[in-house]
Amino acid sequence: MNKKFAALLTAVLVAVMVLVSGLADEELFTQIQGKWFEFSSGAGAWSTELIMDEKGAFNGNFHDSEMGEIGDTYPDGTVYGCTFHGQFTEPEKVDETTWKVKVTVEMDEGQVPEAIEDGVRYVTSGPYGLEKAQTVLIYTPGTPLDKLPEGFMMWSHLQETNPDSKELPYYAIWNETDDAGFVSIDYPENLELTITGGWKPAADPAVTDDVKALLAKGMDGLVGVNYVPVAYLGSQVVAGTNHAILCQATVVYPGAEPYFAIVYLYEDIQGNVTLMNIADFDVGMFCTYGAD
């Protein structure tokens, strides 16, 4: 075999390996395109969510509501959170159901460190679960549970929700550095339209038994003010669902005058409900007729 032919053969083999590697990368990213990955407490108190595209890029958000963390200027609590974006690169197949990828994460621009609005303190924090990430593992459906790290099994809550399962029923991400396990959640194909539009107004604002039960779960343990639902205003799909309910509120003391407030609740995929915010609603705030 002459040197020219050997060099040509080597070049062809390298090109084939690069092509195969590229197809493998594309296959992995195509599989997880459009999927939401959630890392959460399982009780709705906090969560970090990612949504993937076909190139391995992602956008994400983190939120943690601490309604008991209050002050004179923020009596309705504190919300920690941020939005961020990142990129998975260089997929390396570990075995038939596991991939190793490098990851870079950057905070979105324009986020202020801290602000107080409508009685709530908002604090920008890091993307919990990805703050130290450099390399993560991606597991595909069918991964035997006995090969998954103990830390991932704790955060997946799989043994609580599906104790008889022997294999992973969804895609998952394990970041050992931050001890964080993300699980994928399938949403309807038209989810993007809902997200793009933000909050979706309710088709019927009627206060049903389900709305009453939702409010009761979210306000459980809150004392001092009675909240009576008046109308269901709408929802917003995240990794779970945010709800907005217009209520008539009355402080619990004799002769107190009622007022209106919008109660914002977060409902996770397990049905747990967390109070996000309560905003006073000024009935005349948008009316300018007859104003000086």
Kinemage of the C-alpha trace (Angstrom):
@kinemage 1
@onewidth
@group {chain A} dominant
@subgroup {mainchain}
@vectorlist {calphas} color= white
{ca met a 1} P 0.000 0.000 0.000
{ca asn a 2} L 1.625 3.256 -1.132
{ca lys a 3} L 1.758 6.323 1.073
{ca lys a 4} L -0.715 8.339 -1.012
{ca phe a 5} L -3.337 5.613 -0.865
{ca ala a 6} L -2.804 5.139 2.878
{ca ala a 7} L -3.228 8.858 3.460
{ca leu a 8} L -6.377 8.897 1.345
{ca leu a 9} L -7.820 5.909 3.224
{ca thr a 10} L -7.059 7.559 6.554
{ca ala a 11} L -8.784 10.750 5.432
{ca val a 12} L -11.864 8.799 4.335
{ca leu a 13} L -12.030 6.935 7.658
{ca val a 14} L -11.755 10.196 9.602
{ca ala a 15} L -14.508 11.747 7.495
{ca val a 16} L -16.763 8.739 8.082
{ca met a 17} L -16.136 8.881 11.843
{ca val a 18} L -16.940 12.593 11.916
{ca leu a 19} L -20.111 11.993 9.905
{ca val a 20} L -21.228 9.148 12.168
{ca ser a 21} L -20.471 11.261 15.237
{ca gly a 22} L -22.488 14.135 13.784
{ca leu a 23} L -25.440 11.859 13.042
{ca ala a 24} L -25.308 10.520 16.601
{ca asp a 25} L -25.309 14.065 17.972
{ca glu a 26} L -28.235 15.005 15.759
{ca glu a 27} L -30.120 11.850 16.753
{ca leu a 28} L -29.805 12.602 20.473
{ca phe a 29} L -30.803 16.247 20.129
{ca thr a 30} L -33.717 15.346 17.826
{ca gln a 31} L -35.016 12.943 20.459
{ca ile a 32} L -35.075 15.568 23.187
{ca gln a 33} L -36.132 18.509 21.000
{ca gly a 34} L -39.072 20.403 22.504
{ca lys a 35} L -38.991 18.465 25.765
{ca trp a 36} L -39.243 20.175 29.129
{ca phe a 37} L -36.872 18.988 31.847
{ca glu a 38} L -37.722 19.780 35.464
{ca phe a 39} L -35.646 19.660 38.651
{ca ser a 40} L -37.920 20.266 41.628
{ca ser a 41} L -38.708 19.578 45.248
{ca gly a 42} L -41.766 17.580 44.213
{ca ala a 43} L -43.961 19.784 46.401
{ca gly a 44} L -44.106 22.867 44.213
{ca ala a 45} L -41.967 25.012 46.506
{ca trp a 46} L -39.272 25.525 43.855
{ca ser a 47} L -38.236 24.232 40.452
{ca thr a 48} L -35.744 24.708 37.640
{ca glu a 49} L -36.990 24.037 34.105
{ca leu a 50} L -35.277 23.644 30.732
{ca ile a 51} L -36.718 23.383 27.231
{ca met a 52} L -34.512 21.912 24.493
{ca asp a 53} L -34.142 22.627 20.790
{ca glu a 54} L -32.907 20.359 17.983
{ca lys a 55} L -29.324 21.669 18.215
{ca gly a 56} L -28.798 20.903 21.905
{ca ala a 57} L -29.428 24.495 22.997
{ca phe a 58} L -31.860 25.268 25.790
{ca asn a 59} L -33.666 28.074 27.594
{ca gly a 60} L -34.587 27.807 31.243
{ca asn a 61} L -35.909 29.429 34.384
{ca phe a 62} L -35.654 28.941 38.130
{ca his a 63} L -38.182 30.105 40.717
{ca asp a 64} L -38.471 29.675 44.473
{ca ser a 65} L -41.266 31.343 46.437
{ca glu a 66} L -40.592 32.059 50.110
{ca met a 67} L -43.874 33.602 51.220
{ca gly a 68} L -42.778 33.664 54.868
{ca glu a 69} L -39.652 35.691 54.096
{ca ile a 70} L -41.115 39.168 54.557
{ca gly a 71} L -40.174 42.717 55.531
{ca asp a 72} L -41.774 46.114 56.017
{ca thr a 73} L -41.691 46.872 52.295
{ca tyr a 74} L -42.434 43.349 51.082
{ca pro a 75} L -45.182 41.904 53.314
{ca asp a 76} L -46.215 39.340 50.660
{ca gly a 77} L -42.967 37.407 50.653
{ca thr a 78} L -39.847 36.895 48.566
{ca val a 79} L -39.412 35.188 45.192
{ca tyr a 80} L -35.975 34.015 44.091
{ca gly a 81} L -35.477 33.273 40.428
{ca cys a 82} L -33.757 33.824 37.110
{ca thr a 83} L -33.905 33.053 33.410
{ca phe a 84} L -30.946 31.573 31.576
{ca his a 85} L -29.816 29.800 28.428
{ca gly a 86} L -27.169 27.253 27.526
{ca gln a 87} L -25.809 24.648 25.143
{ca phe a 88} L -25.090 20.919 25.217
{ca thr a 89} L -22.006 19.988 23.174
{ca glu a 90} L -19.953 16.961 22.205
{ca pro a 91} L -22.337 14.067 22.961
{ca glu a 92} L -20.455 10.898 23.842
{ca lys a 93} L -22.333 7.620 23.988
{ca val a 94} L -21.594 5.816 27.261
{ca asp a 95} L -23.846 2.801 26.616
{ca glu a 96} L -27.132 1.949 24.901
{ca thr a 97} L -29.217 4.255 27.114
{ca thr a 98} L -26.714 6.824 28.387
{ca trp a 99} L -24.999 9.849 26.841
{ca lys a 100} L -22.381 12.158 28.318
{ca val a 101} L -22.427 15.800 27.207
{ca lys a 102} L -20.590 18.971 28.135
{ca val a 103} L -22.768 21.930 29.062
{ca thr a 104} L -22.364 25.698 29.206
{ca val a 105} L -24.871 27.930 31.016
{ca glu a 106} L -25.256 31.722 30.895
{ca met a 107} L -27.659 34.064 32.663
{ca asp a 108} L -29.995 36.086 30.419
{ca glu a 109} L -29.195 39.789 30.213
{ca gly a 110} L -31.290 42.561 31.745
{ca gln a 111} L -32.086 40.912 35.085
{ca val a 112} L -31.854 43.269 38.057
{ca pro a 113} L -30.242 41.922 41.260
{ca glu a 114} L -33.215 42.830 43.448
{ca ala a 115} L -36.530 44.672 43.203
{ca ile a 116} L -39.708 45.137 45.241
{ca glu a 117} L -43.006 45.228 43.389
{ca asp a 118} L -46.584 44.998 44.694
{ca gly a 119} L -45.410 43.969 48.147
{ca val a 120} L -43.135 41.169 46.905
{ca arg a 121} L -39.338 41.165 46.896
{ca tyr a 122} L -37.823 39.626 43.751
{ca val a 123} L -34.206 38.469 43.987
{ca thr a 124} L -32.199 37.249 40.996
{ca ser a 125} L -30.273 34.100 41.883
{ca gly a 126} L -28.295 31.492 39.975
{ca pro a 127} L -29.849 28.623 37.979
{ca tyr a 128} L -30.228 26.127 40.817
{ca gly a 129} L -29.176 22.672 39.684
{ca leu a 130} L -26.865 23.947 36.935
{ca glu a 131} L -24.692 26.514 38.707
{ca lys a 132} L -21.548 24.320 38.664
{ca ala a 133} L -22.412 22.110 35.707
{ca gln a 134} L -19.682 21.194 33.228
{ca thr a 135} L -20.523 17.637 32.181
{ca val a 136} L -23.866 15.876 32.630
{ca leu a 137} L -25.389 12.503 31.764
{ca ile a 138} L -28.521 12.137 29.656
{ca tyr a 139} L -30.535 8.955 30.187
{ca thr a 140} L -33.033 7.722 27.602
{ca pro a 141} L -36.286 5.841 28.313
{ca gly a 142} L -35.669 2.197 29.136
{ca thr a 143} L -32.623 2.825 31.321
{ca pro a 144} L -32.678 0.203 34.117
{ca leu a 145} L -33.364 1.913 37.427
{ca asp a 146} L -30.705 -0.137 39.202
{ca lys a 147} L -27.982 1.605 37.162
{ca leu a 148} L -29.138 5.130 38.050
{ca pro a 149} L -27.380 7.129 40.789
{ca glu a 150} L -29.071 7.215 44.181
{ca gly a 151} L -29.119 11.012 44.078
{ca phe a 152} L -30.983 11.026 40.779
{ca met a 153} L -33.571 8.554 42.085
{ca met a 154} L -34.240 10.847 45.048
{ca trp a 155} L -34.823 13.927 42.882
{ca ser a 156} L -36.840 12.054 40.225
{ca his a 157} L -39.492 11.079 42.822
{ca leu a 158} L -40.044 8.035 40.591
{ca gln a 159} L -40.202 5.567 43.466
{ca glu a 160} L -42.948 7.697 45.018
{ca thr a 161} L -45.046 8.142 41.873
{ca asn a 162} L -44.396 4.758 40.219
{ca pro a 163} L -42.967 2.322 42.803
{ca asp a 164} L -43.343 -0.738 40.534
{ca ser a 165} L -41.282 0.718 37.686
{ca lys a 166} L -38.107 -1.154 36.713
{ca glu a 167} L -37.022 1.138 33.873
{ca leu a 168} L -36.863 4.872 33.353
{ca pro a 169} L -40.116 5.915 31.585
{ca tyr a 170} L -38.784 9.228 30.275
{ca tyr a 171} L -35.642 11.144 29.320
{ca ala a 172} L -33.591 12.460 32.225
{ca ile a 173} L -30.520 14.563 32.990
{ca trp a 174} L -28.173 13.934 35.913
{ca asn a 175} L -25.763 16.648 37.025
{ca glu a 176} L -23.607 15.017 39.669
{ca thr a 177} L -21.642 18.206 40.376
{ca asp a 178} L -24.763 20.020 41.604
{ca asp a 179} L -26.498 16.817 42.791
{ca ala a 180} L -29.457 17.626 40.523
{ca gly a 181} L -31.744 15.298 38.602
{ca phe a 182} L -33.975 16.648 35.803
{ca val a 183} L -36.860 14.609 34.372
{ca ser a 184} L -38.619 15.241 31.057
{ca ile a 185} L -42.278 16.172 30.865
{ca asp a 186} L -44.350 15.763 27.723
{ca tyr a 187} L -46.784 18.579 26.913
{ca pro a 188} L -49.245 19.009 24.036
{ca glu a 189} L -47.837 19.954 20.626
{ca asn a 190} L -49.405 23.431 20.831
{ca leu a 191} L -47.575 24.251 24.090
{ca glu a 192} L -45.320 26.741 22.289
{ca leu a 193} L -48.331 28.865 21.347
{ca thr a 194} L -49.419 28.995 24.956
{ca ile a 195} L -45.946 29.932 26.198
{ca thr a 196} L -45.435 32.577 23.544
{ca gly a 197} L -48.712 34.219 24.546
{ca gly a 198} L -47.868 34.072 28.250
{ca trp a 199} L -51.027 33.943 30.332
{ca lys a 200} L -54.030 32.437 28.577
{ca pro a 201} L -57.387 34.020 29.564
{ca ala a 202} L -59.989 31.561 30.806
{ca ala a 203} L -62.623 30.548 28.254
{ca asp a 204} L -65.113 30.449 31.151
{ca pro a 205} L -64.402 32.502 34.303
{ca ala a 206} L -66.973 30.596 36.368
{ca val a 207} L -65.846 29.543 39.840
{ca thr a 208} L -66.209 25.758 39.774
{ca asp a 209} L -65.677 23.276 42.580
{ca asp a 210} L -62.235 22.579 41.111
{ca val a 211} L -61.324 26.268 41.332
{ca lys a 212} L -62.535 26.404 44.932
{ca ala a 213} L -60.485 23.313 45.813
{ca leu a 214} L -57.430 24.776 44.071
{ca leu a 215} L -57.716 28.005 46.066
{ca ala a 216} L -58.261 26.135 49.318
{ca lys a 217} L -55.096 24.081 48.815
{ca gly a 218} L -53.048 27.144 47.922
{ca met a 219} L -54.268 29.209 50.868
{ca asp a 220} L -54.015 26.414 53.428
{ca gly a 221} L -52.395 27.765 56.588
{ca leu a 222} L -52.855 31.426 55.620
{ca val a 223} L -54.741 33.298 58.354
{ca gly a 224} L -55.904 36.844 58.931
{ca val a 225} L -57.707 37.389 55.610
{ca asn a 226} L -60.594 35.498 54.023
{ca tyr a 227} L -60.430 35.033 50.241
{ca val a 228} L -63.653 34.239 48.369
{ca pro a 229} L -63.152 33.351 44.667
{ca val a 230} L -65.083 35.586 42.273
{ca ala a 231} L -63.701 34.586 38.871
{ca tyr a 232} L -61.078 32.315 37.360
{ca leu a 233} L -58.983 34.662 35.205
{ca gly a 234} L -56.610 32.347 33.383
{ca ser a 235} L -53.579 30.086 33.403
{ca gln a 236} L -49.986 29.846 32.256
{ca val a 237} L -48.238 26.583 31.401
{ca val a 238} L -44.785 26.181 32.920
{ca ala a 239} L -43.487 22.860 34.293
{ca gly a 240} L -46.911 22.566 35.852
{ca thr a 241} L -49.498 25.362 35.710
{ca asn a 242} L -49.793 28.862 37.131
{ca his a 243} L -53.336 30.018 37.929
{ca ala a 244} L -54.817 33.489 38.472
{ca ile a 245} L -58.012 33.809 40.517
{ca leu a 246} L -59.858 37.052 41.257
{ca cys a 247} L -61.018 37.040 44.887
{ca gln a 248} L -62.962 39.223 47.273
{ca ala a 249} L -60.734 39.600 50.303
{ca thr a 250} L -61.737 40.643 53.801
{ca val a 251} L -59.424 41.126 56.751
{ca val a 252} L -60.685 39.131 59.720
{ca tyr a 253} L -61.863 41.798 62.146
{ca pro a 254} L -65.278 43.337 62.852
{ca gly a 255} L -66.403 45.984 60.337
{ca ala a 256} L -63.538 45.374 57.889
{ca glu a 257} L -64.264 46.545 54.348
{ca pro a 258} L -63.856 43.958 51.578
{ca tyr a 259} L -61.501 44.578 48.658
{ca phe a 260} L -60.458 42.694 45.533
{ca ala a 261} L -57.201 40.813 45.009
{ca ile a 262} L -55.733 38.498 42.400
{ca val a 263} L -54.338 35.297 43.876
{ca tyr a 264} L -51.591 33.580 41.870
{ca leu a 265} L -51.081 29.868 42.479
{ca tyr a 266} L -48.590 27.326 41.132
{ca glu a 267} L -49.811 23.738 40.613
{ca asp a 268} L -47.160 21.117 39.878
{ca ile a 269} L -47.679 17.941 37.865
{ca gln a 270} L -48.364 15.961 41.062
{ca gly a 271} L -51.247 18.291 41.962
{ca asn a 272} L -49.471 20.110 44.792
{ca val a 273} L -50.410 23.791 45.010
{ca thr a 274} L -48.220 26.679 46.193
{ca leu a 275} L -49.189 30.315 46.774
{ca met a 276} L -47.053 32.472 44.462
{ca asn a 277} L -48.356 35.994 45.032
{ca ile a 278} L -51.354 38.080 46.094
{ca ala a 279} L -51.818 41.364 44.239
{ca asp a 280} L -54.340 44.046 45.245
{ca phe a 281} L -56.779 44.850 42.432
{ca asp a 282} L -57.883 48.490 42.110
{ca val a 283} L -61.285 48.433 40.406
{ca gly a 284} L -60.844 51.967 39.000
{ca met a 285} L -57.205 51.759 37.957
{ca phe a 286} L -57.988 51.655 34.214
{ca cys a 287} L -60.898 54.065 34.190
{ca thr a 288} L -60.082 57.633 33.113
{ca tyr a 289} L -63.578 58.847 32.242
{ca gly a 290} L -64.400 61.997 34.202
{ca ala a 291} L -60.855 62.331 35.517
{ca asp a 292} L -59.394 65.786 35.877
